[in-house]
Amino acid sequence: TADKPFVMVIFGASGDLTKRKLMPALYSLFKDNRLPKEFSILGVGRTVYSDSQYRSYILDEIKKFIKEEDQNETWIDAFISHLYYLSIDPAIESEYGLLSCRLEELGGEERPDNVLFYLATPPSLYGVIPLHLKKWKLNTKNSRIIVEKPFGYDLESAQKLNKIYSSVFEERQIYRIDHFLGKETAQNLLAFRFANGIFEPLWNRKYIDYVEVTAVENLGIESRGGFYETAGALRDMVQNHLIQLVALTAMEPPAVFNADNFRNEVVKVYESLTPLNEVDLNEHIVRGQYTASNSKKGYREEKGVNPESRTETYIAMKLGISNWRWSGVPFYIRTGKQMPTKVTEIVVHFKETPHQVFHSADGNEHPMANKLILRLQPNEGIVLKFGMKMPGPGFEIKQVTMDFSYDKLGGVPSGDAYARLIEDCILGDATLFTRSDAVEASWKFFDPVLNYWTNNADAPLYGYPAGTWGPLESEAMMHEHGAEWTNPC
Ligand code: BG6
């Protein structure tokens, strides 16, 4: 279908995601000649714009979000000329008649079949739009749908959504997006693990002590108070992005790398997550909410947020994976808004030698402990830490590093995660998208947390000053294992 006339319909076309991520991604594909020759992008939303008003709105916005080296007036103008807009309320079925007419117009003589619907709307519309598309027979054989996360609110709602989607589209047409999987560095984790012989023999409970997965940000919730109040960090980041990174770290190598095999292995990890018991729920989950500090607002002061909100903006958890490879190895995961910096990284801590023969040169308790840091962003790269003898007399050991930086490969390609994923969807490759069984397995694991919070109004929610590393209780959780968080600088 790649060379047939192509229409991408974006629901939520005047929203944040469209201007920040989708349009810049589409522009970068366009500029690299990676979109089908004949294409149109039809923005749909409740805000009233004519085609030309929408074009000038996107023109202004896109310039803020594309990289400097990609700014090129001629290309931008050419891209903008492919944009159209239709003002309808996507919640109202009768208005889809207008969408159907608009698609016919864009298709010239007949309604285009090669259509990609992108749902960049509030999650409350995820269940409604596909049903309306079906009513108007817009779910044609070659159409596809991309739906943003969080897919569902809990297990039950995700199952309901899956039922709705499978009553409208075949699974091959459904693309549940988790943009972390589109990141070059997340994909490289697979290359690192499965294209190199030296780490794989060590990649198991015998040699790995514990693993940390961190995805923190120095921004607050920006203008997304309304959405964030209904989501919180668990639904926004943990149930999808963080657990996906755990899967990439823990999965078995697929025999052949394709959509089915890869996703089978991801699901196996989710299904092996050790169910959380009472102790885990009480002691191995720490949730926090940022409070005002210096010139930064507290979460409860943000626009669209209830002044008594108990929504978490930080969560740290200890997970276990009950399988042959990982039994007994804790995975500590954390995410938070308003942290000191933005960083996404995985730190694999190897076990120490069984007996310490040497001493540390700098008072470091574990100078010989090997750690592997897989940095997904920023300063993309991989660092291995190990102990070396200090030159001179005696045998004092100091921890040193061996570095690989993506800069050495010419840097991370400019097209970001969304460009990669939209292109994959156009080409019909679902490997890097979440399958229905994975989304349900993930919710099944996290549902007890949500229920626990709902049923225990006094379950702790710790405040942390904006700009700090989160509640101290998350450190205490690690101390149980004789460990502490690796806070990147
Ligand atoms: C999104 C979340 O999925 O991921 C945001 O909704 C978060 O809250 C973002 O800021 C982080 O993504 P990235 O690619 O900037 O690390």
Residues whose N, C-alpha, C, O or C-beta is under 5 A from the ligand:
A	BS01	BG6	D236
